[in-house]
Amino acid sequence: MGHMHSKSGMWEELRSRLDQHPTGLPRHASLERILSILFTAEEAELATGFPPTTISLPELASQTGRAESDLLPLLDSMAAKGLVMEIERDGITHYFLSAAFPGFFEYTFMRVNKDLPYQELGRLMEEYFQQSDLAKEMAGLKTQRMRTLLRRDALADDLVSEVLPYETARGLIEQVEYGSLQTCFCRHKGRHLGQDCALGAPVDDICMSFGVTADFLIKRGFARRAEKNELLQVLDHADALGLVHIADNFRDNVIFMCHCCGCCCELLKIITQKRLYGAVAPTRFMAMVDEQLCNGCGVCEERCQIQAIHTGDDGIARVNESCCIGCGVCIHFCPSEALRLQMRQETVVPPLNLRAMTMRILKEKRKIG
């Protein structure tokens, strides 16, 4: 493995490697400091040479020309910080370089590490989200990295049969035996900045992971194991608070599920603060108002986490169709039952799995042919 010539060059090479993930990592002044806090120089050098797919220890040793005994403690240190993920296959550990977002940005705030300056990291990450081109990176493509999930209780009887299990938060959870519960990165970061959630949503034991990602997070202490019944109870609590359910933008073997508020969630703030409506893929449905039933109470406007509903001077609520993500939160809370979901005229089916989504996004970014 070749040595990098300067500290600045080292962090730029690492950024360039991380930029190869579906969600890239645009340049910004705050980013070098973030990376320098999370990575040692040796870890940065190893990460820069990581392949785009998983790799075993013997394969990595062959690729780098370093002894396995030298690499193993380095990989262990990086996995302990969430910078690489460990995936067990047929009794062999494979390693994968974590993306930044979603990825090690979140993992960093999923637990407390006394060696990390969380207040500084929170400020730097806030600068990065607000001032860099990351919002355009997330919202500028046809295929988004994350998608909205439906509330099942927001569906009228005539639409229930139209909905597939992967389209609802409850349907996804019902397909698994267990998952993990972990700290919400966005609310934890906000807490270090003196910003509390306006809805009083939980910081701890609220975000979910599944499959091999859940196994990794549990093993490394970023999360705790939760059985299906507990996951469903957490979902019920999130529903009661009016949180928006967001998951990976593919159908099979979803990795993450977040329960988001408009005041804290970085993805939803791209919509509300930057008015970039493609930050999260919408559901196949959108909200509509029955003007004969609407009494202009304003509850839906208050409850919408992306400011997609406004009550006009005539006392009638109206939905911004270009903004609505079809989550169903407004429908659940409408006291006059004046809102319902309707099918969109044009819908996009999510990619089948993580690989299909990754390939689709990379092609759209012209990073692969």
Buried (B, 14 or more C-beta within 10 A) or exposed (E): EEEBEEEEEBBBBBBEBBBBBBBBBBEBEBBBBBBBBBBBBEBBBBBBBBEBEBBBBEEBBEEBEBEEEEBBEBBEBBBEBBBBBBBEEEEEBBBBBBBBBBBBBBBBBBBEEEEBEBEEBBBBBBBBBBEBEBBBBBBBBEBBBBBBBBBBEBBEEEBEEEBEEBBBBBBBBEBBEBBBBBBBBBBBBBBBEEBBBEBEBBBBBBBBBBBBBBBBBBBBEBBBBBEBEBBBEBBEBBBEBBBBBBBBBBBEBBBBBBBBBBBBBBBBBBBBBBEBBBBBBBBBBBBBBBEEEBEBBEBBBEBBBBBBBBBEEEEBBBBBEEBBBBBBBBBBBBEBEBBBBEEBEEEBEBBEBBEBBBBBBBEBBEBEE
